[in-house]
């Protein structure tokens, strides 16, 4: 994973304006804004129909279906793991992913009890 992240940074620098990184948490938190940015990057038109489709995929009731593309609330689905993870596993992940966290700008030592937690808060302003 770390090598992939570093390669993306290298390629993005080498091919400026031709590669755009997508941060999953940002898409889940701001699906319309991020989708518009993707369409703009591709020089495609973000129509009302596209907006309605994105809305239909990312808002509404939570759908409990492992294989469905429409799962309702994208923010809930992006962060629902926080409700189930034990502090032991969280500690293991934090310990083993410190360098990955640093490379992508995530804050270290995730607080299991902070429901508003977004590890990517600095990237929300910097990238997709």
TORMILUM-941900 format. One line per 2 residues: their letters; for each residue x, y, z of N, C-alpha, C. Coordinates in steps of 0.2 Angstrom, whole numbers, plus 5000, padded with zeros to 4 digits. Layout:
N
A	X,Y,Z,X,Y,Z,X,Y,Z; ...
END
This chain:
128
XX	5004,4994,5000,5000,5000,5000,5004,5006,5000; 5009,5006,5004,5014,5012,5005,5017,5013,4998
XX	5019,5008,4995,5023,5009,4988,5018,5012,4983; 5012,5009,4983,5006,5012,4979,5005,5019,4980
XX	5005,5021,4986,5004,5029,4988,5010,5033,4985; 5016,5030,4986,5022,5034,4984,5022,5034,4976
XX	5020,5029,4973,5020,5029,4966,5015,5034,4963; 5009,5034,4966,5004,5039,4964,5007,5046,4965
XX	5010,5048,4970,5013,5054,4971,5018,5056,4966; 5022,5051,4964,5027,5052,4959,5024,5053,4952
XX	5019,5049,4950,5016,5050,4944,5012,5056,4943; 5009,5058,4949,5005,5064,4949,5010,5070,4948
XX	5015,5070,4951,5020,5075,4949,5023,5075,4942; 5024,5069,4940,5027,5069,4933,5022,5071,4928
XX	5016,5069,4929,5010,5070,4924,5005,5075,4926; 5008,5081,4928,5003,5086,4931,4997,5087,4927
XX	4991,5087,4930,4985,5089,4926,4982,5083,4923; 4986,5077,4923,4983,5071,4919,4981,5066,4924
XX	4983,5067,4930,4981,5062,4935,4977,5065,4941; 4972,5063,4943,4968,5066,4949,4967,5060,4954
XX	4969,5062,4960,4968,5057,4966,4961,5058,4969; 4958,5052,4970,4952,5052,4974,4953,5049,4981
XX	4951,5053,4985,4951,5051,4992,4944,5049,4994; 4943,5042,4996,4937,5039,4997,4933,5043,5003
XX	4936,5045,5008,4932,5048,5013,4929,5055,5011; 4933,5058,5007,4930,5065,5004,4924,5064,4999
XX	4925,5058,4995,4919,5057,4991,4913,5055,4995; 4914,5051,5001,4908,5049,5005,4905,5055,5008
XX	4909,5059,5011,4907,5065,5014,4904,5071,5010; 4906,5071,5004,4904,5077,4999,4903,5074,4992
XX	4899,5069,4991,4898,5066,4985,4897,5070,4979; 4893,5075,4980,4891,5080,4974,4897,5084,4972
XX	4900,5087,4977,4906,5092,4976,4912,5088,4973; 4913,5082,4976,4919,5078,4973,4917,5075,4966
XX	4911,5073,4965,4909,5071,4958,4909,5077,4953; 4907,5083,4955,4908,5088,4950,4915,5090,4949
XX	4920,5089,4954,4927,5090,4952,4929,5085,4948; 4927,5078,4948,4929,5073,4944,4927,5075,4937
XX	4921,5076,4936,4918,5078,4929,4922,5084,4926; 4923,5089,4930,4927,5095,4928,4934,5093,4926
XX	4937,5088,4930,4944,5086,4928,4944,5082,4921; 4938,5078,4920,4937,5075,4914,4934,5079,4908
XX	4933,5085,4909,4930,5090,4905,4923,5087,4902; 4920,5084,4907,4913,5082,4905,4908,5086,4909
XX	4902,5086,4906,4896,5090,4909,4893,5086,4915; 4893,5090,4921,4889,5087,4927,4882,5090,4926
XX	4878,5085,4924,4871,5087,4922,4866,5086,4929; 4860,5089,4928,4855,5087,4934,4854,5080,4934
XX	4854,5076,4929,4853,5069,4929,4859,5065,4933; 4865,5068,4931,4871,5065,4935,4870,5066,4942
XX	4868,5072,4944,4868,5074,4951,4862,5070,4954; 4857,5069,4951,4851,5065,4954,4854,5058,4955
XX	4858,5055,4950,4860,5048,4951,4865,5048,4957; 4870,5053,4957,4874,5052,4963,4870,5053,4969
XX	4865,5057,4970,4861,5058,4976,4858,5051,4977; 4855,5048,4972,4852,5041,4973,4857,5036,4976
XX	4863,5036,4974,4868,5031,4977,4870,5033,4984; 4870,5039,4986,4874,5041,4992,4869,5044,4997
XX	4863,5045,4996,4859,5047,5001,4853,5043,5002; 4849,5044,5008,4843,5040,5009,4844,5035,5014
XX	4840,5030,5015,4840,5025,5020,4846,5021,5019; 4849,5018,5024,4854,5014,5024,4852,5007,5022
XX	4855,5004,5017,4853,4998,5014,4858,4993,5016; 4856,4987,5019,4861,4982,5022,4861,4977,5016
XX	4866,4978,5012,4866,4973,5006,4874,4973,5004; 4877,4967,5005,4884,4966,5004,4886,4968,4997
XX	4882,4966,4992,4884,4967,4985,4880,4972,4981; 4876,4976,4984,4873,4982,4981,4877,4988,4980
XX	4876,4991,4975,4879,4998,4974,4876,5003,4977; 4869,5003,4978,4866,5008,4982,4865,5006,4989
XX	4869,5009,4993,4869,5007,5000,4866,5013,5005; 4863,5018,5002,4860,5024,5006,4866,5029,5008
XX	4866,5030,5014,4870,5036,5017,4877,5034,5016; 4881,5038,5012,4888,5036,5010,4892,5038,5016
XX	4891,5043,5020,4895,5045,5026,4894,5039,5031; 4888,5037,5032,4887,5031,5037,4891,5025,5035
XX	4891,5024,5029,4894,5018,5026,4902,5018,5026; 4904,5024,5025,4911,5025,5025,4915,5024,5032
XX	4911,5026,5037,4913,5026,5044,4910,5021,5048; 4906,5017,5046,4903,5012,5050,4907,5007,5054
XX	4913,5006,5051,4918,5001,5054,4920,5004,5061; 4920,5010,5062,4921,5013,5068,4917,5011,5074
XX	4911,5009,5072,4906,5006,5077,4908,4999,5079; 4911,4995,5075,4912,4988,5076,4919,4986,5078
XX	4924,4991,5077,4931,4989,5078,4933,4989,5085; 4937,4984,5088,4939,4984,5095,4945,4988,5096
XX	4946,4991,5102,4952,4995,5103,4958,4991,5102; 4958,4985,5103,4964,4981,5101,4966,4981,5094
XX	4961,4980,5090,4962,4980,5082,4964,4987,5080; 4961,4992,5083,4963,4999,5081,4970,5000,5083
XX	4972,4998,5089,4979,4999,5091,4984,4995,5086; 4982,4989,5084,4986,4985,5079,4987,4989,5073
XX	4981,4992,5070,4981,4995,5064,4985,5002,5064; 4984,5005,5070,4988,5012,5071,4996,5010,5071
XX	4997,5005,5074,5005,5003,5075,5008,5001,5068; 5004,4998,5064,5007,4995,5058,5006,5000,5052
XX	5002,5005,5053,5000,5009,5047,5003,5016,5048; 5007,5018,5053,5010,5024,5055,5013,5028,5048
XX	5017,5024,5045,5020,5027,5039,5015,5028,5033; 5010,5024,5033,5005,5025,5028,5001,5032,5030
XX	4999,5032,5036,4996,5038,5039,4999,5044,5037; 5006,5044,5038,5010,5050,5037,5010,5052,5030
XX	5011,5047,5026,5011,5048,5018,5005,5051,5015; 4999,5049,5018,4993,5052,5015,4990,5057,5019
XX	4993,5059,5025,4991,5065,5029,4986,5063,5034; 4985,5056,5035,4980,5054,5041,4983,5056,5047
XX	4979,5058,5052,4981,5058,5059,4982,5052,5062; 4987,5051,5066,4989,5045,5069,4984,5043,5075
XX	4985,5037,5078,4981,5036,5084,4974,5038,5084; 4970,5034,5080,4963,5036,5079,4959,5035,5085
XX	4955,5040,5087,4951,5039,5093,4944,5036,5091; 4944,5030,5094,4938,5026,5093,4931,5029,5095
XX	4932,5034,5099,4926,5037,5102,4924,5044,5099; 4928,5046,5094,4926,5052,5091,4922,5051,5085
XX	4916,5052,5086,4911,5050,5080,4912,5055,5074; 4915,5061,5075,4916,5065,5070,4922,5065,5066
XX	4926,5060,5068,4933,5059,5066,4933,5058,5058; 4938,5062,5055,4939,5061,5048,4947,5061,5048
XX	4950,5056,5046,4957,5055,5046,4960,5060,5041; 4956,5062,5036,4959,5065,5030,4957,5072,5030
XX	4956,5075,5036,4954,5082,5036,4958,5087,5033; 4965,5086,5033,4969,5091,5029,4968,5090,5022
XX	4967,5084,5019,4966,5083,5012,4959,5085,5010; 4955,5086,5014,4948,5088,5012,4949,5095,5008
XX	4954,5099,5011,4955,5106,5008,4960,5105,5002; 4964,5100,5002,4970,5100,4997,4968,5096,4991
XX	4965,5091,4992,4963,5086,4986,4956,5084,4986; 4955,5080,4981,4949,5076,4981,4949,5071,4986
END
